[in-house]
Amino acid sequence: MKRIFPIITVLIFMSLLGIIFFQILWIKQARMDKEKQFQDALIKVTGDAATDLAEEKENLSPLSGTKNKDIFFPLNAFPSTIVHKFSREEIRAKIKKAFVKNKIYNVDFEFAISSTSMIGDDLQSKNYFRESLDTVNNYQIVSPIIAPSSNFEPGFPPEELLIIVVPHVKNIIWKEMIWMVVGALIFTIVIFAAFFITIRALLNQKKLSEIKSDFINNMTHEFKTPLATISLAVDALKNEKVLTDRQKIDYFSGIIKDENKRMNKQVESILQAALLDKQEIQLNVKPVHVHELIQSAVNNIKLPLAQKGGMLETSLQATHDEIIGDEVHLINIINNLLDNAIKYSKDDLIIRLHTLNVNGSIRIKIEDNGIGMNKETLHRIFEKFYRAHTGNIHNVKGFGLGLSYVKTIVDAHRGKIRAESTLGKGSCFILDFNTIKDAKTTA
């Protein structure tokens, strides 16, 4: 796993870069194709509009006069020019009709009618044709105004030209490609999300593998010690001198019984963890007094606390301590927290247990002056099978299930738990449960 994980990460990352690279090439090529299609369509639009103007010009009587009183285009010297036959609005309408005919909608454009003698710098300097100066972002299309029925000779230039300029063509192309670009971005984001989820899953799998490996090692050690003790006690009971001494028989039988209880307790912890995994644990809830539960838990840890030479200070200041909960599991979680305080202690152990009412709930605080925890350990202490590193302390036993069980039971009671700790100075666990009085008030 240690070797294959970096390889998988690099391969996935290279695949992502490759996908992004080819998407950029694809979008770039698509934009170029769109520009070419748009340019061809503009040529068609300009040609259609020019043909339409030329045909209608031929159909009009020469004596009809000019419709355009406000001359806005460069005029040919001849009276029968397009600008004399059609007004600005009529010419624009015919160009718009050509745009619609070629399925191009909502496009801004500028236009000019010019004689062939005006094409050049003089024409491009006019205010009405300012957009033609920018040939990078704008398209300029020129088409001769020639009717299909006219006897126009290819060797001679036409009298008039229709010039159409479409500004900001790149913006138009990008607007047409917006869904393509957005789709590519969404697709890329999805791939990146899948990449990070995969990497995270691999990291979690790696972490879980390490935790399970530690768990198996701890479990082997925990079972090996009592089994070895029981084996020695059984061998001792076979000794003829022991068989004739009732006191020694009772002593070795007691050892076997204690070690058997110890193994049963360990097996029960593992089975309990399996039930929590399947969410099959059943709570027998009823009104209970937290202070009574604390007293029971304190009685349970008196002996190990005395063996450690520690001291327990209790301050039960909560005036409302009745909650709805499972008596057995609530005693267990207090036992676990007190037991951890003893396990991870230094010399001159002092445990402080306080209760008080906060915002309609009862708060239980269990503080110790033990070895404390660093930030990483504090972040992971409620993970299943995780065990805090104890430095030079090697006598701490267990499977790393205690605090995971505590968190599960607190959550099952709709309570809250958090931990505070400073490395080398001690830890503090804070539990909050809703009291019955608060529940009635809320209801």
N, C-alpha and C positions, 0 to 999 in steps of 0.2 A: 504493500500500500504506500509506503514511504517513497518508493521509486516511481511507481506508476502515476501517482497523483500529479507531480510536476509535469510529466509528459502529457497527461490528459489536459491539464490547464493550458500548456503551450499550444497544443494542437487546436483546442477550441478557440483560443485567442487568435491564432493565425487564420482559422476559418472565418472568424468574424471580420478580421481585416480584409480578407479576400472578398467576402460578400459586399462589404462597404465599398471597396475599390471598384468592383464590377457594377454595382448599382450606380456609382458616380459616372462611370463610362456610359452606362445605358441611358441615364438621364441626359447626359451631354449629347449623345448621338440622337436621342429623341428630340431634343431641342433644335438641333441642326436640321433634322428632317421636317419638323414643324415650321421652321423659318423658311425652308425651301418651298414647302407646300403653300405657305401664306404668300410668299413672293409670287409664285405661279398664279395663285388666285387673284392677286392684285393686278397682275398683267392682264388676266382675263377680264377683270372688272373694268380696267381702264379701256381695254379694247371694245368691250360691249357698250360702255357709255359713249365712247367716241363714235362708234357706228350708229348708235341710236340718235345722237345729235346730228350727224351728217345726213341720215335718212330724213329726219323731220325737217331739216334745213332745206332740203331739196323740195319737199312737199309744200313748203310755205311760198306764197307769192312774193316776188321781189319788191312789189309795191306795198307790202304790208307794213313796212317801216320798222323802226327799232322799238323793242319793248323795254329796253334798259335805259332809263333816263340818267341813272347814276353810273357812269362808266367807272368800273373798278378793276378791269383787267387791261393789260397792254393791248392796244387795238391795232388791228391790221389797217392799212390805209384804205382798203376797199370797203365800200358800204355794206356789202352782203356778208359780213362776218358773223360768227356764232354769237358774239356779244351784242350785235345789233338785232339779231333774231330772237334771242332768249334773254330773260332776266336772270339775275343771280340765283333766285329761288328755284327757277325752272331747271337750270343747269344742275344745281345741287340735288334736286329731286331725281333727275335722271341718273346721276351718279349713285345716289342711295338705292335706286331701283336695281342698278347693276350689282351693287353689294348684296342686296337681298337675293337676287337671282343666283348668285354664287354662294349663298348660304353663309354670308359674313354679316354679323349683326353687331350693333352698338359699337361701332368703330369711328373714332374722330378722324377727320381728314381735312386737308386743305387742297385747293385746286386752282388752276389758272388756265386760261385760254390764251395761246400766244401764236403769233406768226413765226415762221421758221427763222426770220431775221432777228428775232428777239431772244432766241435761246443763247444762253451764255451768262457772263458775269452781270450784264445789265439786268437780266431777268431775276437772277438770284439775289440781287441787292434790294428788291422791292419788299416793303413791309409785309404785304399780304402773303408773301412766300418765304417767310423767315425760317420755317422748319426745314427747308431743303438744304440749309447750310450744314446741318448736323447729319452726315451720312452714316454715322456709326449706329445711332439709335433709331433713325428714321429711314423709311423707304420712299424713293421717288421713282414713279413710273411715268413714262412719256409714250403717248400713242398718237399717231396721225389721225386727223378727223377726215375720214374718206368714206363716202358711201359705197356700198358694194356695187351699185349700178353705174358708178361714175367711170369715165374712161381715163383712169389715172395710169400714167406710165411710170414704171418702177425707177427709171433713171432720173426723174424730176422730183424734187422735194414737195411735200404737200404744203398748201397755203397756211393751214392752221394745225396746231397741236393741242392735245389735252394733256395736262400735267397734273397728276394726283400725288400728294405727299401724305403718307400715314405716319404721324409722329409716335415715338415711344413704342416701337414694334416689339422690342424685347419684353416690355411689360405685358403686352398683349399675349405674346407667346407663353410667358410664365403663367398668366391667368388661365390659359387653356390647359396648361399642364399641372395646375394646382393639385388636382386630385391624384394625379400620378405621383407627384412629389410627396404629398401628404401620406399616401399609401406606402411609399417606399420608406418614409421616416417611421411610420407606425410599425411596419414590418421589421425595420432595424431595431427599434426600441424593444419589440417583442423578443427578438433574438438575443439582445443584450440582457433582457430580464431572464430569459431562459438560461443564458450563460451563467449569470450570477446565482440563480436558483440552483443550478447544477453544481457550481463550485461550493455553494453553501451546503448543499446536501452531502457532497463528498467530504467536506470538512466535518460536518456533524457525524457522518458515518465513521470517519477516522477517529473523532473524539469518542464516539460510542464504543468503537472497537477497543480503544485504549482503556475506557472505563470498565468495560466488561472483562477485559483481560485482568485488570487490577482486582475486579470483584471475584473472579475465579481464583486468583492467587490468594486473596484474603480468605475466601470461603474454604479453600484447601487447608490453609494454616489454622483457621478456626476449628475445623473438624478434626484435623490431625492431632492437635494437642489433647482434647478430651478423649479421643480414641486411644491414644498412647497411654494416657493416665488410666483409663479403664482396663486396658490390656495388662498394665503393670499390677493393678489391684487384683485382677483375676488370677494372675500368676502367683501373687502373694497369698491368696486364699487357698491355693493348692498346697502351700507349704504345710508340713505336718505340725510345725511349731505354732503356726497361726491357727490351724484347725482346733488345737487344744486350748486356745486362748480366746474366750468369748469377747473380751474387750477389743482385741485386734480384729476379730471378725466384724464386729460392729463398726469399727473405724474404717476398714477397707470397703465394707458394704456402703457406708455413708459416702465415701469418695465416689463409688460407682453411681450411686443415686444422684449426687450433686452434678457430676459430669453429664449424666443422662438428662437432667433438667436443663443444663446449659445447652446441650445439643438440641433439645426440643424447642427451647426458646429461639435458637438461631433458625431452625427450620420454620418455626412459626413466623419469624420476621420475613423470611423469603416468601412464604405462602401469602402473607399479608400484602407484600409488595406486588405479587402477581394479581391478587384481587383488586388492588388499587389500579393496576394497569388496565384491567378489564372493566373497571368502574362497577364492580359487583359488591362492593362493601355496603353493608346495611347499617344504618344508624337507628338505634333505639332511643329516640328523643323523648324527653319529658322535662318538666321544670326542675332545674338543679341549682344549688347554691355554689358559686365558684369558690368561696372561702372554704367550704367543706371539702371540695375536691383538692384544693391546694394543701390542706392539712393531711389528707390521705397520701398525696404525692410526697410531702415532706417526710412523713413516717417511713415511706418506702426507701428513701435515700439516706436515712440517718446512719446506717451501718457503713456504706461505702464512703460517706462524708467523714465519719470518724476515723476510718482506716487511712484516709488521705490527710487527716489532721486539719481539716478545713472548718469553716464556721459559716452558718447560715443566718442571715438577718431578715426577718419578715416584718412587713409593715402593711397590714390589710386595712386601708383607709376608705375603701369604696363603701358607700352607704347602701347602694343598690347592687347586689351581686347575683340576683336570680336571672338565669337565662334558660332558653330552650336548647337542650343539647343531650348528647350521649355521654353518660357518666363515665363509662369505661374508657372511651377514646379520649375524652378530655383529660382524665387522669394520666393516660398514657403520654399525651403530648407534653404535659408539664413534667412528667418523669423524664422524658427524652431530653428536654431542655436542661433540666437540672443535672442529668447524667452527663450531658456534653460539657457542662461547666466543670464538672469534676474531672472528666477525662482530659480536657485540654487546659489543665490548671498548672500553676507553678507552686512554689512553696508559699506558705501563709495564705492559702486559698480563702477568699471571702466571697460569698454569694449573697446578693441582696435581692429579695423578692418583694415587690410592691404592687398594690392594687389601688386604683382610684377611678372615679367616674368622670368621663369626658364626653360632653355632648350627647348624653343619653345612652352611653355605652360604658362597659367596664373595661378598663385597661389593665393588663398584667405585664409587668416589667421584670425581667430576670437579668440581672447584671452580675458579671464576675470580673475578677482581676487576673484572668488567665493569660494565655500566650497571644490572644487576639488573632486577627485575620488581616491579610492584605486585600487590596481592592479586587483582584481577580477572584480570590476565594470567596469574598463577600458577595460577589456577583453570582457565584455558582453553587452556593451552599445548599440550595433547595433542589438541585438536580439529583436525580436518582443515581445511586452508586458513586456519587462524587464524594471524595474524602479530602479534607483539608490536610495540607502538608504540615507535619508537626516538627520539622527541623530535627533536633537531636533527641526528641521524645519518641521512642520506638515501642512503647507499651500500650499504645492506643489500639483497641480492637474494635471490630465491627465491619459492616458491609457497605456503609455509606447510604443506608436506607432511612435512618432516623429522621433527619430534617425533611426529607421528601415526604415521609409519612405525616409529619407535623403540618407541613404546608397543605397537604391534601385534606386532612381533617379540618383544619381551620377554614379552608375554602368551602368544605361541605357544610359547615355551620354558618356560612355567609359572613365569616369574620375576616379580619385583616391581620397580616403578620409582616413585620419588617425587622431587619437586623442592622445594628450599628456596631462598628468595631474599629479599634486602633491597634495596629500590630505592636505586640509587646506590652500593651496596657490592659487589654480585656475586651469583652464583647457584651452587647446588650440586645436582648430579644424583646420586642414589644408586640403584644397581642391585643386586639380589640374585638369585643363581642357585644352585640346589641342586647340590652337587658329587656326583661319582660315588660317593665313599666314603659320603656320607650316604644316597644312594639304596640302596646295598647294605645298609647298616645297617638302614634302614627296612624293606626287603624281608624 
